[in-house]
Amino acid sequence: MRRKIHRARRAFAPALAAAVSILAAGAATAQSGPLSPMPYDAERGVFSFAGGLERALPAVVQVTTLGRSGGPTSGDNEPRPISAGSGAIIDAREGVVVTNNHVVEGGRKFTVDLTDGRIFDAVLVGADKATDLAVLRIEAEGAALGLAQIEVANSDALRTGDLSFAVGYPLGLDQTLTMGVISGLGRSGMGDRIEDYIQTDAAVNSGNSGGPLLDSRGRLIGVNTSILSGGGGGNDGIAFAVPSRIMMYVVDQLRTTGEVRRGQTGAILGSLNPERSRDFGLGFVRGAVVEDVAPGSSAEAAGLRRGDIITRIQNRLVSNAGTVAATIGIAAPGSTLEVVYLRDGREGRAALRVDPDSERAVAVGAEAAVARGITVRLTADGLQVAAVEGGSPAAAAGLLAGDVLERIDGAPATVLADLNALEADGEHRLSVRRNGEVVEVVLP
């Protein structure tokens, strides 16, 4: 076995040397042009992305949130640190910092630490729970502070396989840079209302929240917001970032009005999955299913019907219901969205108007309702779960398609309007009938 390994090494060594020589030659001959296969530092003789990234790093800050501690106090009323995360300065002149809502939630005061050791107080401009974004402003004259500012790139131009770099202050460390690739786009089902995440395998840990996800030129393409961990909360190579397209809309709204005004269309949507694709006789599993249309809504006026499969919105491919919800969620009320859908195997188009609406966690229509990741239909058997969104609170609780809801928080559930009880924050106890037996489920 050892001889085989040595032979493999000898066979591989010339190929490796040739590849490195080609890269180095290409880099050396294309220093001033865009054709270099990798950024090459001729002075040090190494391949490096430092040249592009170093311009962004001074704009990545540590955010500390101070509030009233839940533990015993010593009698003073001074706020204490209750959470910490990361952020990025996107407007140096105004001292504007973008971070996560969950980093600043519950805070009374905020501080921003720069890489040069300076620390400033900051005020909360506004926060948006639906996208987990928040905006802070440094309480000083930004233009006079010599702050750095991060460049923002269009996340719609991203491709799976692009290099990505996460920057932040994880696990109590000083500023840390990790590298990976874009693992996927348009991810949803993690439980938030507005989801169209960038997935990356760049290492993201506690403390990275709110920090930027950068491309290889050091431009912000997303805001790191969550990870999917197999246990213990550590990094398993699956992290999610809010794309810059959504971030810029939310930031502009928060800076202008202090809140995000969203609209609705009256379409209740579920995600297409392999099981539902077979039911519809389709040969694909990407799209959003129109579960129901509210009477008098803009979706009804646009001609959408129950069973339509939305495949594109605003010329973007639809991966699932999250893609549509995210597009509607950053569309100004009164605007119109172009939708492409399939009905009985034929393609149709609709102009979908976005109407003003208040934030709701539950959407109830005439024949179906969507709440916390479940799509429920009123059938002869009762309130039956038609679909469960992957990664949603309902999926985490163990709810299954085919379950029949009998009680919600102890009260009988007989009509779709009873699902409005799930609007309230906190856990909810559900009694469901499954294969003839009653199962108790706790919905987070």
VENFEN-V973475 format. One record per residue. N is the residue number from 0. SS is DSSP state (hx for helix, st for strand, lp for the rest). NEAR is the number of other ideal C-beta (glycine too) atoms within 12 Angstrom. D_CENTER is the distance of its C-alpha to the mean C-alpha in Angstrom with 2 decimals. Layout:
{{N,SS,NEAR,D_CENTER} {N,SS,NEAR,D_CENTER}}
This chain:
{{0,lp,7,47.37} {1,hx,8,47.63} {2,hx,9,49.57} {3,hx,10,46.95} {4,hx,11,44.26} {5,hx,12,46.47} {6,hx,12,47.21} {7,hx,14,43.52} {8,hx,14,42.98} {9,hx,14,45.97} {10,hx,13,44.80} {11,hx,14,41.27} {12,hx,14,42.42} {13,hx,12,43.92} {14,hx,14,40.88} {15,hx,15,38.59} {16,hx,14,41.05} {17,hx,13,41.24} {18,hx,17,37.47} {19,hx,20,37.29} {20,hx,14,40.32} {21,hx,18,38.77} {22,hx,22,35.57} {23,hx,23,37.69} {24,hx,19,40.09} {25,hx,21,37.41} {26,hx,25,35.81} {27,hx,22,39.25} {28,hx,16,40.36} {29,lp,18,37.25} {30,lp,18,36.59} {31,lp,11,36.59} {32,lp,11,34.96} {33,lp,10,31.57} {34,lp,14,32.92} {35,lp,25,32.63} {36,lp,19,30.83} {37,lp,24,29.47} {38,lp,26,29.81} {39,st,28,33.18} {40,st,20,34.80} {41,lp,19,38.46} {42,lp,11,39.85} {43,lp,11,38.38} {44,lp,13,38.34} {45,st,17,34.76} {46,st,22,31.61} {47,lp,21,28.96} {48,lp,26,25.80} {49,hx,22,26.92} {50,hx,23,28.33} {51,hx,24,25.10} {52,hx,32,22.96} {53,hx,23,25.59} {54,hx,20,25.34} {55,hx,38,21.75} {56,hx,33,22.35} {57,lp,26,24.46} {58,lp,40,21.66} {59,st,47,19.41} {60,st,48,20.49} {61,st,42,20.56} {62,st,48,19.81} {63,st,34,21.99} {64,st,37,21.89} {65,st,24,25.32} {66,st,22,26.33} {67,lp,19,28.82} {68,lp,20,28.90} {69,lp,10,29.24} {70,lp,8,32.08} {71,lp,8,35.73} {72,lp,12,36.56} {73,lp,9,39.56} {74,lp,6,40.38} {75,lp,9,38.64} {76,lp,13,35.97} {77,lp,14,34.11} {78,lp,21,30.34} {79,st,23,29.18} {80,st,24,26.03} {81,st,24,23.66} {82,st,32,20.46} {83,st,35,19.50} {84,st,48,16.60} {85,st,50,16.11} {86,st,52,15.67} {87,st,57,16.70} {88,st,45,19.57} {89,st,42,18.85} {90,st,28,22.21} {91,lp,27,25.09} {92,lp,19,27.72} {93,lp,26,26.12} {94,lp,36,24.56} {95,st,35,21.05} {96,st,51,18.33} {97,st,55,14.56} {98,st,54,12.91} {99,lp,46,10.81} {100,hx,37,12.33} {101,hx,30,13.01} {102,hx,46,14.99} {103,hx,42,17.28} {104,lp,25,17.51} {105,lp,23,21.20} {106,lp,33,22.49} {107,lp,23,25.81} {108,st,26,25.97} {109,st,41,23.78} {110,st,32,24.85} {111,st,43,23.54} {112,st,30,25.10} {113,lp,33,25.65} {114,lp,27,26.48} {115,lp,16,30.11} {116,lp,12,30.58} {117,lp,20,30.54} {118,st,20,28.89} {119,st,30,28.34} {120,st,24,27.71} {121,st,37,24.87} {122,st,26,24.33} {123,st,36,21.29} {124,st,34,20.95} {125,st,29,18.36} {126,st,33,15.15} {127,st,42,12.66} {128,lp,27,11.68} {129,lp,33,9.82} {130,lp,46,6.97} {131,lp,37,8.14} {132,st,49,9.87} {133,st,47,13.63} {134,st,45,16.48} {135,st,46,19.63} {136,st,34,22.93} {137,st,37,25.41} {138,lp,21,28.70} {139,lp,23,30.92} {140,lp,15,31.91} {141,hx,27,29.12} {142,hx,14,31.37} {143,hx,12,34.03} {144,lp,23,31.91} {145,lp,18,31.34} {146,lp,32,27.57} {147,lp,28,25.57} {148,lp,30,22.81} {149,lp,40,19.94} {150,lp,25,19.83} {151,st,35,16.76} {152,lp,30,16.50} {153,lp,18,15.31} {154,hx,37,12.20} {155,hx,23,13.85} {156,hx,18,16.54} {157,lp,34,14.67} {158,lp,17,16.21} {159,lp,18,15.73} {160,lp,15,18.13} {161,lp,30,17.68} {162,st,30,18.19} {163,st,45,15.51} {164,st,42,16.32} {165,st,48,14.56} {166,st,46,16.65} {167,st,46,17.11} {168,lp,37,19.52} {169,hx,33,18.92} {170,hx,21,21.38} {171,hx,16,23.75} {172,lp,19,24.34} {173,lp,20,24.84} {174,lp,31,22.50} {175,st,29,21.34} {176,st,34,20.16} {177,st,30,18.94} {178,st,25,18.80} {179,st,31,17.32} {180,st,26,16.22} {181,st,35,13.33} {182,st,29,13.45} {183,st,29,11.62} {184,st,36,9.77} {185,st,37,8.45} {186,st,35,7.21} {187,lp,40,7.18} {188,lp,36,9.61} {189,lp,32,8.23} {190,lp,30,9.96} {191,lp,36,8.17} {192,lp,37,9.72} {193,lp,37,7.52} {194,lp,42,4.96} {195,lp,47,5.34} {196,st,45,3.50} {197,st,49,6.49} {198,st,39,8.36} {199,st,45,11.24} {200,lp,30,14.35} {201,lp,40,15.10} {202,lp,32,16.08} {203,lp,49,13.78} {204,lp,30,15.56} {205,lp,31,16.17} {206,lp,34,16.72} {207,lp,47,14.22} {208,lp,44,11.69} {209,lp,52,11.44} {210,lp,49,13.07} {211,st,53,12.61} {212,st,54,11.87} {213,st,46,15.05} {214,lp,39,16.82} {215,lp,30,20.41} {216,lp,26,21.85} {217,lp,34,20.07} {218,lp,32,17.92} {219,st,45,14.49} {220,st,44,11.97} {221,st,52,8.73} {222,st,55,8.23} {223,st,53,8.02} {224,st,48,6.66} {225,st,38,7.70} {226,st,32,10.09} {227,lp,28,11.87} {228,lp,18,15.48} {229,lp,11,18.73} {230,lp,9,20.40} {231,lp,10,21.19} {232,lp,18,17.73} {233,lp,18,18.43} {234,lp,29,16.75} {235,lp,17,17.12} {236,lp,23,15.56} {237,lp,26,12.18} {238,st,43,9.36} {239,st,44,5.66} {240,st,55,4.93} {241,st,50,3.97} {242,st,47,6.93} {243,hx,36,10.23} {244,hx,37,11.20} {245,hx,46,9.09} {246,hx,46,9.89} {247,hx,30,13.52} {248,hx,33,13.98} {249,hx,41,12.85} {250,hx,40,14.92} {251,hx,28,17.81} {252,hx,29,17.91} {253,hx,33,17.91} {254,hx,28,20.55} {255,hx,16,22.61} {256,hx,16,22.72} {257,lp,20,20.95} {258,lp,22,18.72} {259,lp,37,16.48} {260,lp,29,18.58} {261,lp,34,17.10} {262,st,30,19.07} {263,st,32,19.63} {264,lp,43,21.60} {265,lp,31,23.09} {266,st,46,21.76} {267,st,41,20.61} {268,st,46,18.48} {269,st,48,17.99} {270,st,43,16.69} {271,lp,39,19.39} {272,lp,30,20.16} {273,hx,17,23.33} {274,hx,20,25.37} {275,hx,29,24.75} {276,hx,21,25.27} {277,hx,13,28.66} {278,hx,18,29.48} {279,hx,24,28.99} {280,lp,13,30.88} {281,lp,23,28.18} {282,lp,14,27.83} {283,lp,19,24.06} {284,lp,23,20.98} {285,lp,30,18.38} {286,lp,36,18.21} {287,st,48,17.86} {288,st,43,20.98} {289,st,44,22.50} {290,st,43,23.61} {291,st,34,25.48} {292,st,33,26.19} {293,lp,31,27.26} {294,lp,14,30.84} {295,lp,13,31.28} {296,lp,27,27.63} {297,hx,32,26.59} {298,hx,39,25.39} {299,hx,26,28.96} {300,hx,20,30.43} {301,lp,29,28.50} {302,lp,21,30.15} {303,lp,40,27.27} {304,lp,24,28.52} {305,lp,26,27.56} {306,lp,31,27.00} {307,lp,39,25.81} {308,st,42,23.17} {309,st,47,20.85} {310,st,32,20.40} {311,st,27,19.49} {312,st,41,18.29} {313,lp,26,19.17} {314,lp,14,20.28} {315,st,27,16.90} {316,st,22,17.08} {317,lp,38,15.48} {318,lp,34,14.00} {319,lp,42,13.75} {320,hx,44,13.69} {321,hx,42,9.94} {322,hx,39,10.81} {323,hx,50,13.60} {324,hx,42,12.08} {325,hx,42,9.52} {326,hx,44,12.68} {327,hx,43,14.83} {328,hx,40,12.61} {329,lp,41,13.16} {330,lp,35,16.69} {331,lp,23,19.55} {332,lp,23,21.81} {333,lp,15,24.81} {334,lp,23,23.17} {335,st,23,23.61} {336,st,40,21.28} {337,st,23,22.96} {338,st,41,22.31} {339,st,28,23.87} {340,st,38,24.64} {341,st,32,27.05} {342,st,24,29.76} {343,lp,14,32.52} {344,lp,14,31.79} {345,st,11,32.12} {346,st,16,29.61} {347,st,24,29.34} {348,st,22,27.76} {349,st,31,26.96} {350,st,22,26.25} {351,st,40,23.88} {352,st,30,24.36} {353,lp,34,21.72} {354,st,29,23.63} {355,st,17,23.11} {356,lp,24,21.77} {357,lp,16,20.83} {358,lp,23,17.69} {359,lp,23,18.47} {360,lp,30,16.98} {361,st,29,19.79} {362,st,40,21.00} {363,st,31,24.62} {364,lp,36,26.55} {365,lp,22,30.11} {366,lp,26,29.58} {367,st,34,26.09} {368,st,40,23.47} {369,st,44,19.79} {370,st,42,18.88} {371,lp,41,16.36} {372,lp,38,15.63} {373,st,48,19.27} {374,st,44,21.19} {375,st,47,24.75} {376,st,35,27.88} {377,st,28,31.32} {378,st,18,33.76} {379,lp,8,37.34} {380,lp,20,36.17} {381,st,24,34.09} {382,st,39,30.37} {383,st,30,29.04} {384,st,44,25.48} {385,st,38,24.95} {386,st,40,21.50} {387,st,36,18.94} {388,lp,41,15.25} {389,lp,31,14.49} {390,lp,26,12.59} {391,lp,34,13.06} {392,hx,31,15.45} {393,hx,38,18.19} {394,hx,26,17.84} {395,hx,23,17.92} {396,hx,29,21.01} {397,lp,23,22.71} {398,lp,39,23.18} {399,lp,24,24.40} {400,lp,29,25.10} {401,lp,25,28.71} {402,lp,37,28.69} {403,st,33,30.61} {404,st,45,29.71} {405,st,28,32.91} {406,st,24,32.05} {407,st,36,29.22} {408,lp,25,30.02} {409,lp,14,33.62} {410,st,20,34.09} {411,st,16,34.95} {412,lp,33,32.30} {413,lp,19,34.20} {414,lp,21,32.55} {415,hx,35,29.03} {416,hx,22,29.24} {417,hx,28,29.49} {418,hx,38,25.75} {419,hx,24,25.34} {420,hx,30,26.21} {421,hx,39,22.68} {422,hx,23,21.51} {423,lp,17,22.72} {424,lp,13,20.63} {425,lp,15,21.62} {426,lp,17,22.77} {427,st,35,24.63} {428,st,23,27.38} {429,st,41,27.86} {430,st,27,30.99} {431,st,37,30.57} {432,st,24,33.28} {433,st,23,32.66} {434,lp,11,35.53} {435,lp,11,38.05} {436,st,12,36.88} {437,st,16,35.07} {438,st,24,32.00} {439,st,22,30.47} {440,st,34,26.68} {441,st,21,24.74} {442,st,37,21.47} {443,lp,21,19.18}}
